[in-house]
Amino acid sequence: IIIDGGKGQLSHALESLTPDMQDIPFISLAKREEEVFLPGQSDPTILPRSSKALYLLQNIRDEAHRFAISYNRNIRATSIKRSILDEIKGVGPKTKKKLLTTFGDIKGIERASLDEVAKVAGMPTAKAIKEIL
């Protein structure tokens, strides 16, 4: 397992091992100097910049970063698109957008009065929104 970080991150990862994970090899790669830390060694291993092993470790780390960032963006985008408003009868995409633009977020809609919400969504829909929120 490759840990992104230095000696401290490797130590924390090793502390969290369960007994069935004791045989798994761990290393860490510190970004600034591209130092490789191994368990039980206080000094880092410095691989030559031209080393194919260092290139492989860097690519693994960079791909893990790329995957994590894109996954996080997808999760955020999905959560932004979906909300409790989607479950309320009478709230379509246009009304949802107007509500969120006017009140900022779900908490803002909750804090708004029935009349304030009705100005944006109409009274029947505002009643349904307030009932659910």
Residue pairs with C-beta under 8 A, 6 or more apart in sequence:
1 13
1 24
1 25
1 26
1 27
2 26
2 27
2 28
2 29
2 57
2 60
2 61
2 64
3 9
3 10
3 13
3 26
3 27
3 28
3 29
4 28
4 29
4 31
4 61
4 64
4 65
5 28
5 29
5 30
5 31
6 28
6 30
6 35
6 37
6 44
7 28
7 30
7 37
7 42
7 44
9 28
10 26
10 27
10 28
10 37
10 39
13 26
13 28
14 26
14 39
17 24
26 39
27 36
27 37
27 38
27 39
27 57
28 36
28 37
29 35
29 36
29 37
29 57
29 58
29 61
30 36
30 37
30 44
31 61
33 44
33 46
34 46
34 47
34 49
34 54
34 58
35 44
35 45
35 46
36 44
36 45
36 46
36 47
36 54
36 57
37 44
37 45
38 45
47 53
47 54
47 57
48 54
83 96
83 106
84 106
84 132
84 133
85 91
85 95
85 96
85 99
85 100
85 106
85 109
85 129
86 96
87 132
88 125
88 128
88 129
88 132
89 125
89 128
90 121
90 122
90 124
90 125
90 128
91 99
91 121
91 125
91 128
91 129
95 120
95 121
95 125
98 120
98 121
99 109
99 117
99 120
99 121
99 129
100 109
102 108
102 120
103 109
103 111
103 112
103 116
103 117
103 120
106 133
109 117
109 129
109 133
110 133
114 123
114 126
114 127
114 130
115 126
117 126
117 129
117 130
118 125
118 126
120 126
121 129
